[in-house]
Amino acid sequence: MAEQGTRLLRPTPEVTTHPSESMNNADFVMVGLFVIVWAGALGYWHIAKVEHRWDHAGSPTETN
């Protein structure tokens, strides 16, 4: 009977994780978000032809 009570008080692996392990996960999340945002911006740059619009934005001879 006493053994069952102590078994309930033992910490689970989720509780005993080291703080640096959770920071490693946060690092992967931050790097992943950076890559996703960067890829999205690069895709938008090519699809919307942003560079083309910026090259011709100050041209006084061009008519829209």
Secondary structure, 3 states (H helix, E strand, C coil): CHHHHHHHHCCCCCCCCCHHHHHHHHHHHHHHHHHHHHHHHHHHHHHCCHHHHHHCCCCCCCCC
